């Protein structure tokens, strides 16, 4: 459907899905073009910031050398494992905290304290505890996401309208039935949104973990290239992470729209 | 036998405080016979909603007792169902699933019986065409019908309604009032309906309990059916008796405002 331009540019106006995608691609392309032209003109030092074309060429070379796909899969695997662990722990604990005041009173101060500790500061202690194997990486990722996620789950559960709970009670639902049949279903769309956002944070902690203690993964690839001042390769590695992030984010958004289509109203 | 039918729902000297705040201070006494449509009319925040919620088991009286057929009211159960103004239906369930949800915790009903009842109540509120639609895609008035059908399907004998039509426009509100009256007499249920709208109260009620400002106290107990009869049609709204009764109540409300 074609919408007139003024409508798209009106304050808080509306835009079609197609136009939305086109504008997104166009803007990204424009930035790349300015960057590329700046490189051609010699305004940018390639050792400092290589051009997009150089980065693309390096990326292709790295793919052919077998550096990208395998290491990307290793990184994705670590993220999924750690994130699943975080979510599987955070969801029941968060639900308990929001359902029973004493559980909340007991756990909230601890969670809040640990949540504010900068994860990178805990790298030394995690190496002392777990060495430099997979456990350290999973632990650091878990540390960076679990405590944040618990509080987000509590928040989502607390925001379930009291009316839903009371309707269920007058229909004869018992507490665990209210939790599963009502609270869980009502909070799910917001929870999935929060999981999507938290998943993004995982990349930050993963790269830190892979830089400090690893011989595989995209963080290792980037750090290794830096050692030889291969800026183009560093940028190529960063680019791959951005691409994976963008793809997973869009995938979860699309699933969200599909699974929670019932939220869409006609008016 | 007679005592049982007339003394159906009883508020026996009920008071309520939230912390230090008295919501119902003067012990509240009220006896509601079976199948009566009672409207709690009063200013916002006067405590009428709290009284209704206590009869549903959603709040506990600070003193006194509420009884349903002689049994003290404890925790909420299917016998007393709630219809709220907003968030009255579950958005992740279709209209028919919402109605059927009312019977989810009724293992005594067979699958076949649940199906039959869901169908019956969907038809009763005129939503059979929208059975597979999600609540966010129908109007606010239809969402309230879904809630009514769900409560009836659950088998609630007492419908507790907390300003259920408060968010609707005037036309839809009138239409739903007519339907609610029809449904209530067809299905023979007892209703406690909370509102601050005088016209709505007069049109719906068999009996109006008028409340003062907080702490809640009964100002007047009005037998509407004795004056207007039990049949409520749109034409009644234009009648002189209806108009006179409405005006008199509005005047009482004004006098109360002046005196406090």
Interface residues (C-beta under 8 A of the other chain):
Chain A: X161 X163 X164 X166 X167 X169 X170 X171 X172 X173 X174 X177 X181 X182 X185 X186 X188 X260 X262 X263 X264 X265 X266
Chain B: X56 X57 X58 X75 X76 X77 X78 X80 X81 X82 X84 X86 X87 X88 X90 X91 X92 X101 X102 X104 X105 X106 X134 X136 X137 X147 X150 X154 X156 X160
